[in-house]
Amino acid sequence: MKLAEERARLRPLPATRYPEADEARVRVSSYSTVRVKQCAYSVPAKLIGAMVQVRITEAEVAVRHDGVEIVR
């Protein structure tokens, strides 16, 4: 197939980007914070020592514990 034919069949890009997110499982420190990508985020003190799931997008950070969102 020639380049001109392929170009004719291409569709336009979406108006918005697909959301990209990084996820990490981290332990809450004794200072009631989690560190992700060299940044510290505070969480409730009752979670000190617990493992939490952190999801980071370009717009927000969300922290979940036992499937429940704790902080956004």
C-alpha positions as CSV (number, residue, x, y, z in Angstrom):
1,M,0.0,0.0,0.0
2,K,1.4,3.4,-0.9
3,L,1.8,6.2,1.6
4,A,-0.9,8.3,0.0
5,E,-3.4,5.5,0.3
6,E,-2.5,5.0,3.9
7,R,-2.9,8.7,4.7
8,A,-6.4,8.6,3.2
9,R,-7.4,5.9,5.6
10,L,-6.0,7.5,8.8
11,R,-8.5,8.8,11.3
12,P,-7.9,12.0,13.3
13,L,-6.3,11.9,16.7
14,P,-8.8,12.1,19.7
15,A,-9.5,15.6,21.0
16,T,-8.1,14.7,24.5
17,R,-5.2,12.5,25.5
18,Y,-5.8,9.1,27.0
19,P,-5.3,9.3,30.8
20,E,-1.9,8.0,31.8
21,A,-1.4,6.9,35.4
22,D,1.4,5.3,37.5
23,E,0.5,3.1,40.4
24,A,2.6,2.0,43.3
25,R,2.1,0.1,46.5
26,V,3.8,1.8,49.4
27,R,4.0,1.8,53.2
28,V,2.8,4.8,55.2
29,S,5.7,6.2,57.2
30,S,5.8,7.0,60.9
31,Y,5.3,10.6,59.8
32,S,2.0,9.7,58.3
33,T,3.2,10.2,54.7
34,V,3.8,8.2,51.6
35,R,6.6,8.9,49.2
36,V,6.1,8.4,45.5
37,K,8.4,9.7,42.7
38,Q,10.5,11.6,45.3
39,C,7.4,13.5,46.6
40,A,5.7,13.1,50.0
41,Y,2.0,13.1,50.4
42,S,0.2,13.1,53.8
43,V,-2.4,10.5,54.8
44,P,-4.4,10.0,58.0
45,A,-2.3,9.0,61.0
46,K,-4.4,5.9,61.6
47,L,-2.7,4.4,58.5
48,I,0.9,4.6,59.9
49,G,2.6,1.3,59.0
50,A,-0.1,0.2,56.6
51,M,0.4,-0.6,52.9
52,V,-1.6,1.6,50.5
53,Q,-2.1,1.8,46.8
54,V,-1.2,5.1,45.2
55,R,-2.4,6.2,41.7
56,I,-0.7,9.3,40.2
57,T,-1.9,11.1,37.1
58,E,-0.7,14.4,35.7
59,A,-3.7,16.0,37.5
60,E,-4.1,14.2,40.8
61,V,-2.9,11.7,43.4
62,A,-5.3,9.2,44.9
63,V,-4.5,6.9,47.8
64,R,-6.5,3.8,48.5
65,H,-6.4,1.4,51.5
66,D,-8.2,-1.9,51.4
67,G,-10.0,-0.8,48.3
68,V,-11.4,2.4,49.8
69,E,-10.2,5.8,48.6
70,I,-8.6,7.6,51.6
71,V,-7.2,10.8,50.0
72,R,-7.4,12.5,46.6
